[in-house]
Amino acid sequence: MTAAQKPLQRLVVIGLGLIGGSFAKGIRELGLFREVVGFDLDARSQALAVELGVVDRCADTLEQACQGADVIQIAVPILALERVLEHLAEMDLGQAVLTDVGSAKGNVVRCAARAFGTMPPWFVPGHPIAGSEQSGVTAANSALFRRHKVILTPNAQTDPQALALVEHLWRALGADVESMEVKHHDEVLAATSHLPHLLAFGLVDSLARHHENQDIFRYAAGGFRDFTRIAGSDPIMWHDIFLANRDAVLNILDVFTADIERLRDALVAEDGHHLLGVFTRARVAREHFSKILARRAYVDVMNSNNVIFLAQCGGALTGHLRVPGDKSISHRSIMLGSLADGVTEVEGFLEGEDALATIQAFRDMGVVIEGPQQGRVTVHGVGLHGLKPPPGPLYLGNSGTSMRLLSGLLAAQPFDSVLTGDPSLSKRPMNRVAKPLREMGAVIETGPEGRPPLNIKGGQRLTAMHYEMPMASAQVKSCLLLAGLYAKGTTSVTEPAPTRDHTERMLRGFGYPVTVEGRTARLEAGHSLKATKIEVPADISSAAFFLVAASIAEGSDLVLEHVGVNPTRTGVIDILKLMGANIELLNPREVGGEPVADIRVRSAALKGIDIPEDLVPLAIDEFPVLFIAAACASGRTVLRGAEELRVKESDRIQVMADGLHTLGVKATPTPDGIVIEGGAIGGGEVFSHGDHRIAMSFSVAALRAIAPIRIHDCANVATSFPNFLELAQKAGMHVNKESAS
């Protein structure tokens, strides 16, 4: 049944409108079938389909069209589908695979079951999320589905070979194919497509029926035209769709009606806070959904196409740069600002996707957050006990920090919550936070092997405890301290080695007492957080790429401005200095409780070293680019005690070793580290496996390479360093993005 097992002889497309015609034309151009046959009740459409090369031929009857078919694609209006299926059920279709393009899959499945007596296993319901302002066979476009979603809704009885064949055809057309349960598909479509059309039709009709409102149309601005554009859609088609998906549309319409009533009540009461909350959530949520919901349907997927960085060899870094704000501090400013009493102002916020995921999570829990706009964010805190139940799972993209820290906060809330993420985050271990939280009384379920999603049961009373951390991790420490804000008694955490202390510093900045004695941090429940102003310094983890780049590129002299130099984060500077780097801190100062300095770095001859294990936790995120420094150093560099690198966004030890090997560098991974022999760096193709830090690290390597380096899977650079390419080029690196399908 699959393309590999059986030659594909005949594709039949029933219904030669925009969707059916585009499907037929695309498949015909690819030559996946020896013959593409069309059928349409409109004789003119059939003639045009042949004339325009949409199909090879058209048949006079449905029976003639379907004879000897391998695949039958049904692309008729949704209420005409049942008649087609009844007709097909009377035929001997052999082993033909059926599929369709209807937007109400529950109706499709019910019709098929009535027509055939049961849902045929060789029927694969499908729905392409694509369209055009034009319609009919003359608008057929073989590229219509490229980079668009196609949702298939198989059930447990669906034949795997039939499903594989339909997937193969859509992917061949360039579509991003996903599977979804029928009920969920119809609920999502009701919310994202059907309800907006219903509202647009209803609004225009309501205004048009009142003569005194004619001026509304005469002087309508762009916003009105944009919102009501879809009211110009085919009324017959939408009549059919609403009746076919009636129950799901009614459910979402009830939810929307209740929200509209609340907006009306807010206007009556002059409740500006509620209005601001709705407007800010809506504005930024729209941008958020379009950017980072990497696995949701009906959204252009960031990772659906390979993003490649092409780094040309050579270059020197000069001038002054300010890298984006510190990601760790940005996350925590939103979390603590949301739980504080009063309004917190944040400057220098990192507008990367990880930090935006944290903002969206708190918006989903009822916190009004304005911005970010040019690094400015205003958080209207709700107090420690003011969070509200989110409307659904909290989607955190690729942000492990968001998931681990939020698990501590949510473990003590009175409501249930679910934390999910993209495929990369879904592979990362969460038992390191779930286990100690359970010891405090939390009820948390994880996915297989302790991975996301996290299901957190609300209404639990947490009990404070002392926790000896088996592995140094600022995220675990912060998670438990945040849980301790709600736990009865005193919560304390002792770490085996120092890690970043942003949470402790920021809690004190919000007026919450925290004591730190040696490697033990301690706090007691019962206090409150008071709103404050936060200035986020530049992120030393982002600065690290330029620290290494300027160190290895001959003739470099670069100043990085306003960088956070918290002593729990400066391991990268200490390690580079031990390797012989020429780095000095200028104008040291303190901003909002965090030490800050300008950093001058000039090129230097680096030497290999045994990296002291006490510095490992202080540079854990910076090791990918430090491996590049080691590759450019004379002699051998040895890293031990860094097993945590194997459970980051990727196995950073193995992935870096593989990439270095491709470039001709001898790199031997060990269970908890790596041994790198410095030497010449060649060019070639390396793979970052979606890990942003690895992508940027190999961009830096090109400064000393003898040939260009092409780096695959770089889309996630936006998660931590949105303007990396722009700053790299400004500083003197020769790295650009190219796209590949």
N, C-alpha and C positions, 0 to 999 in steps of 0.2 A: 504493500500500500504506500510506502514511502518512496520518495524520488530515487533513493539509492537501490530499492528492491525491485522496482517495476517501472519501465518506461512510461512516461506520461503521454497519453495519446490525445485526449480531448478534454478541454475545459468548456463548460457551458455556463454562460452568464444570463440569468433571467432578470430582465429589467435593465434597460440601457440608458439610465439617467446618468447624473454626474458620478455617483459612487460606482455603480456597476460598470459604466463605460470606462472609468479610470482604472478600475481593477483589470478589466479585460485588456485594455490597451497596454498597461504596464506589463502584464504577464506575456502578452503576445510579443512585445518588443524584446523581452528577455529570452524568448524562444523556449520556455519551460514546457510547452505542450506542442505537439505536432499540428494541432488545430485548435483555434478558439472560436466557438460557435455562440452566437447571440440569439436571444429571443425577446421580443417586446410586442405588446398588443398594438402599439402604434407603428403602422407600416412605414411612416416617414422616418421615425427613429431607426428602424432596421436598415433602411436604405442609406441613411447618413452614416451609420456605424460601419458599414462595409466601405462606403466611399471615403471615409476619413481614416481608414486603417485601424479602427478600434477593434474589429473582429475580422476573422477570415471570411466568414459567411454567416448568414442568418437563416433560421429554419422557419417554415410556414406554420408549424404546430409545435406545441411543447413536447409532444411525443417524439417527433422527428429530431428535435434539438437534443434531447437527452439520451438518444440511442448511443450506446458505447461510451458514455461519459465516465471519466475518471473522477472528476470533481464537478459539482453543480453549485454555483454561487447564486443565491437568491437575493436580488437587490431591488425588490418591489416595495411600494408603500406598505406601512406596517399592518394596516387593516386589510390589505389585499393578500397578505402573506398566507392567511389561513386557507384561502381558496387555492392558492398555488400548491400548498402542502397537501391538501386533499386530492388534488389532481395527481401529484407525484406519487402519493400512496397507492394509487390505482395502477401504477406502472411497475414493470420489472426493471429496476434500476441496477441490477447486478451488484457489483461491489463499489458503486459510486459513493464518494464522500459528499455529504451535503453540508453546506455552511450558509450563513446569511450575514446581513449588515445592519439589522434592525437595532433601534436604540432602546427598546423595552424588552429585555430578555425574558422576563417572567411570562409575558404574553406569547413570545415566540415558543418557549418550552411548552406552555399549555396547548398552544395550537398544534404543535408537532405531536404531542402525546395523544390528542384527540384524533388527529388524522391517521396516525400509524398504530394506534392502540396502546403504544408506550413510546417513551422517548428513544428513538433509534440510537444505538451506540455509535453509528457512523455519521451522526449529525453533530457538527461542532458549531454551536452558536457563536457569532462574533459581532463586534461593533467597532468600526474604525472611527476614531475621533478626528475627523477631517472634514473639510467642506470648502465652499467657495461662494462668492457673491453671485456667481453664474450658476445655471442649472442646465440639465439636458445633456444629450450625448455630444453636442457640439462643444461643450465645456470639458469633455473628457481629457484628463491630464495624467500621463503615466507617472509623474513625480508627485502626485497629490498626497500620497501617504508617507513620503519620505520624512523621517524624523518626527512622525506623529504616532500617537498611541493607537494600538489596536487591542481591544480587550476581548479575550476569549472566555467563555463561561461554560467549560465542560463540567460534567458531573461524575460521580463515581463509576457510572456504567460506560462512560465515553471510551471508545476504542483508542488505545494509545497511539496506534499507527495513524489513525485518522487525524487525531490531534496533532501529531508531529507533521503530517503533510500540510495541514492548514497553516500551522506556524511557519513552516518552510516557505510557503507562498507569500505570506505577508512580510516576512523578513527579507525575502528576495526583492520586494518592492521598497525596501528601506524603512519599514515600519518598526517601531519598538513594541514588541508583543508581550503582553502580560495576561495572566489568568486571574479570574475573580469569580466568587460565588454569584449566582444569579441575583439573589436578593440584595446583596451588597451593591452590585452593579447598578441595579435600578434605584436604590436609595441615593447613591452618589450622583447619578444622572438627574434624578429629580431635583437635587439641591443645586447642581452646578450648571445645568442646561435648561431643564424644563421649568423650574420656578422662575428664573430670569425672564424667559419668554412669556410666561403667564403674566408676570408683573408688567412687562412692557406693553403687551396687548391691552391689559386692563387699564393702565394709566392713560394711554393714548385714547382709548375708547371713552373713558370717563371725562377727559378734558374736551374731546370733540363733541360730546353730547350736550355741552353747555355753551350756548351762543355767546355768553358774556366772556368766555375764555378764548375767543378767537385770537386775541392779541398774544396769548401765550405762544401760539404757533408762529405768529407773524414775527415776534421778536425773540424767538427761542435761540439761546446761545448754544455753543458747542456741547456743553454737558448734557443738555436735554436731547440733542440730536444723537449723541453717543449712546445714551442710555436707552433711547427708544428705537434705535436703528433696527434692532431685531424684530420690532413690531411690523416690519416690512416683509417678514418671512411668509412662506406659503401657508395660508389659513387652513386649507384642507389637510395638509401634512400634519400641522400642529394639532388640529382637532383630533386626528387619528392617534397621535402620540399621547396626548393627555388621557384619552379614554383607555389606551393600552396600558399606561403606567399610572392609572388612577390612584391606587392605594398609596404608593410611595409619594406621589405629588401631594396628596392630602396630608400625609404625615408631616412633610417638611413645610407645607403651607401653614399648618397649625402652629408649628414652632415659630415661624416667621411672624405670624399674626400676633402671637404673644409678645414677641420682641418689639413689634411696632406699637403695641399698647403701652409697653413700658416707656418707649420713647415719647409717646403722647403724654403719659403721666409726668415725665421729667419736664417737658415743656410747660405743662400746666403749673407744676410746682417750681418752675425756674431753677431746676436742679442742674446747674452747669457742670458739676462734677460727673454726673452720669453721662451727659452729652459728650463731654470731653473724652471720657473713657471709651464710648462707642466709636467716636470719630478717630481717635488715635489708634485704637485696636484695628479698626477697619483699614485705615490707610496703610499701616505698616504690615498688617497681616497679608494684604494683597501682594506686596512686594516680597514678603517672606515666603509665601507659598510659591511664587513664581521662581524664586531663587533656590531654595534649599530642600524642598520636599522631593528628594531625589527618587523615591520609589512610589510616589503617589500617582494615581491615574490622572489623565487629562492635564498633565503639566509637562512642559519640555524638560526632559531629564538631563541634568548637568553632565552626567557621566555616560550618556547614551552614545557619545562619540568620543574617540580617543583624542585628547588634547595633548599636543606634542610641543615641547620646548626645544628649539634649535639653538645650541650654544656654540658660537664660533670661538676659535682658540685665540688666546692673547688678550691684551688689554691691561690698563692700569687704573686704579681708583683714586680720584682726587676730589677736593671740594668739601662741602658740608651737606649732611643728610640728616633728616629726622625720620626714623622708622615709625610704624604705627604704634598705637598705645599698647600697653602690656595686657595680654589676653587674660592672665590670671586675675589681675586687679579689676579688669573690666567685668568679668563674670561676677566677682564678689561684690562689686559696687551695686549691681542690679539686685542681687539676692538680699543683701543686707539693707539696701535702700528700700526694697519692697516691704521688709519686715519692720522697718523703723516707723516711729511716730513722726509725721511731718513730711516735708518735701525735701528731697535730696537732689542737689545739682551735681552733675558729673561733667567734667571737661576732659577731652583727650580720649574718649571712649573708642575702643577698637571696633570699627564697623565691618568686621569679618563675620562669616556665616556661623561660626561657633558661638560667638558672643550674641549674635542676633537670635540664635536659638534659645538662649537663656532669657532674653527679653520676651520672646513670644510665649515661652512657658509661663512667665509670671503674668503676662497679659491674659493668658487663658485662665489664670486663677484670680482674675478680677482686679489686678493692679493697673492703675492708669499710669502709663509711661509715655512721655512725649519725646519724640526723636527716635533714633539719633539723627542729628543734622550737623554736619561738619564736626563731629566728635562731641556734640553737646547732647546730654540726655537729662530729662527731668523726671524723677520718680516720685509719685505721690504715694507714700508709704501707707500701709494698712495696719501696721502693728504686728506683733508676733502672732496674734490669733485672728488676723483678719483675712487670711486667704480663703478663697471660695473653691468649691469643687470644679475642676475643669470640665468642659463639655465632652471631652473624649480623651484618648491617650495623648500624652505630652510627647511630641515628636522633637527629638534633640539633634537631628542631623548626624554629624560626625563628632559631636562634642562629648568626649568621655568626662571632661571636667563637669559639664552640666549634669550628666547623669549621676555621677558619683556624689557630688555635693547635694544635689536635689534629693537623692534618696535619704540622706540624713534629715533634711527638713521635712520631707513628706511622711517619714515614718511616724511622726507624732501628730499629724493633722487629723481632724475628725472625719475626713472623707477618704474614700479609696482613690487610688491613682495608678496609672500605668505609664511607664517610661519606655519609649521606643526610640530607635535610631535607624540610620541608613545601613546598608549591608556591611560597611567597614566597622561601624560601632557595634553592630550586632554580633561580631566575632570576638569582642573584647571581654575579658573576665570581670565579673561583677561580684563574685563571692567574697572578694577581699573587703567589700563594704557590707554585703548582705550578712555575712557571718557575725561580725561584732554587733551589728544593729540588732540581730536576732537575740544576742546575749543581753541586750538592753530591753528586750520585750517586744521588738518590732515583729510584724508578720509580713515576710517578703518571700515571694516566689520568683524564681528565675527561670529562664529557658534552659535547654540542655547544656550540661557542663558549666552551669553558673553564668550563662551569657544572657544578654537581653532577649526579650523584654523583661522588665521588672514589674511585677504586680504587687503593689503595696496596700495592705489592708489598713484602713483608717480606724480611728477610735481607740488606739492602743495607748496604754499608760507606760511610758518609758521609765526605766530605773537607771540612775547614773551608775557608772562603773569606772574602774581603772583598766586601761587596755595597753598591754605591751605589744607594740606592733612588730610582727615577724619580719617585715620588710619596710624600708624607708619609703614612704609615699605621702606627699603633701595632700593628695586628694583624699586618702583614707583618713588622715588626721583631721582634715577640715570637715569631712562628712560627720565624724563622731562629735566634734566640737559643736557643729550646728545642731545635731540631734540633742546634744547636752543642753541647749537653750531651753528645751522642753522637758528634760528628764529630772525626776525627783532626786535631789542631792547634788553632789559634786562629781562632774565628769572630768577625767584626766587621761591624757594620752602620752605615752613615752615612746619615742622613736629611736631606732638603733643608730641612726646617723642624722645629722641636721638636714631638714628639707625646708623649702620656702615657707616663710611665716606670714604671708600676706593676710591670711584669715585672722590670726591673732592680732596683728597690727590694726587691721580694719575694724575688728570688733571694738578695740579700745577707742578707735577714732569715732565710732558711733556711741561711745559712752558706756560700753558694756565691759565690766571688769574681767580681765583675763590675767592670770599669773603664769609666768614662764620661769621655771627653775631648771637650768641645765637643758636636758632634752625632754622635759615634761611640761606640757601645757595643761592648764587647769581652769575650769570655769564652773560656776554654780547657777542653776536655774533661778528664776524669780526676778531678774532685772529686765530692763527694757532697752531698746535701741532708739537713739535720738537722731533725727535727720541731720545731715552735715553736708559739706561741700567737698568733693573729691576731685583732685587733678591727677589723671592717670599718666604716669611717665611712659616714655618709649620703652618698648619691650626688648629686654636684653636677648631673649631667644631669637627675635627677628634681627637684632643688631649682630648676632653671632655670625650670620652668613657674611656680613660685610667685614667683621673683624678678621675672619679667616681669609676672605678674598683680598683685602688690602695687605695682609701679612704675606701671602704667597705670590702676589703679582708685583714684579719688579717695577720700581719707580712710583709706588703708591704712597699717598699721604692724604688720609681721610679723617674728617672729624664727624663723629656721630653725636647728635645733640640731644640733651635732656633724657638720657638713658637711665632707667632705674638700675641702681647698683646695690640693691638689697644684698647683704652678705650671704644670704641663703640662696642667691641666684648667680653669684659671680664665679662659679667654678670654671666656666669657659674661659674667663680672663686669666684665672690662676693657672690653668692647664696650658694655655697658649704662652704665658710668660715663662713657665718651666721649659717650654720647647724653644725659647729664645725670641719670642715675639716682642716687637717694639710698641708697647701700649702704655699710654699714660692717661690718668684721669684728671680732667681740668674742671675748675669751678665746682667743687663738690658742695652740695647743699641738701636740705631736707624739704620735701613738699608733701604735705598731708601725711606726715609720719613715715614716708618712704624716702630713703636716701637716693639722690639723683646726681648725675655728673655728665659732663661732655667727655667723650672718649676720643682721643687721638691715636690713630694706628698707622704705622708706616711699615713698608715692606722690610722683611728680615729673613735671614737664613735660618730656617727651623731645623731642629734636630729631634730624632725620635727619643721617647722616654718611656719608662714604666709609669703609667698614670696612677698617682696615689689613690687608694681605694676610698679614703675619706673625702675625696673631691667628687667621687662618682655621683652621689645623690644631688650635688650642687650643680651638676651639668648634664643631668640625665636627658633632657630634651635637645641638647646641643651636640650630642655625640655624632650624629650623621655628618655634620659639617666638620667636626673635629677629625673624623676619619679622613676627610679630604686633606686637612692640614697634615695628618700623619703620612699620607701618600706622597706629599710634596717635601717631607722632611728627609734629612739624611739619616740613615740607620733605621732601627726597629722601634716601633711603638707597640706597647702591650697594654691592653685593657682587661681588667678582671673585676668581678663583683658587680656586673651590669646586666644580670639576667632579666631585669625588668624591661630591657630594650626588646626582648623577644615578644612582648605582649602589648606593644604600642599599636599605632594604626596599622603597622605591618611588623613582621619579625625584622626589626631594623638591623640586627647583626647580620642575618643571612642575606637580606636584600642588598645591603651595602657591600657585603663581601662579593656577591654575584656581580654587581655593577663594576666594582673595582677590578675584578678578574677580567671582565670584558674589556676594560681599558688598559689591560696589561700590567696591573699592579698586583703584587703578591699579597693576598689577604687571606688569612686562615682563621675561620670562625672557631670559637670554643663555646662550651655550654654557657659560660657567663661573660663572654667578652670576645676579643679578636686580637690577632697579631698581624700588624701591617708593616711590610718592608717598603720604605720610601724608595722612589725611583721615578723613571719617566712615565708620563701618562699619555696614552694614546687616545684615539677617537673611537667612535662606534655608537651602537644602539644600546641604551640601558633602559630598564623598566623600574618605575618608582612604585608600582603596585598600588597606586592611588594614595601614597603617603606624601603629603605636601613637603615635609622636611627633607625627604630623600630627593624629591624633584629639584628643590632649590639647591641642595648640596652638590648635585652633579652639575648644575648650572655654574656653580663656583669653580668646580674642577676644570672647566674648559679654559680658565685663565692660564693654566699651565699645560694644557693638552697640546699635542702636535697636530691634531686634526679635530674637526667639529664633533660635538657630542649631541646626539638626538635622544631626548628623554621622553618616554611614553607615560601616559596616565597622569597628567599634571593638573587635571581639573580641580583637585582639592586644594591647590595652593591658595585659592580664595578663602579657605576656611580659617587660615591664620594670618595671611599676609596679602591682602587684596591688591596692593599696588607694587608687588615685588618687581615685576618686569619693568615698570616705569622707573623705579628708583635704581634698579640695577643698570639700566641704560644711562640714566643721569650720572651715575657714579663713574661709568666707563667700561662696564661689561657689555659684551656683544651677545645678548640672548633675546630671542623673540619667540612668539607663539606661532605655530602653524597648526592648521586643523586637518584631520584626516578622517574620512568616513569609516 
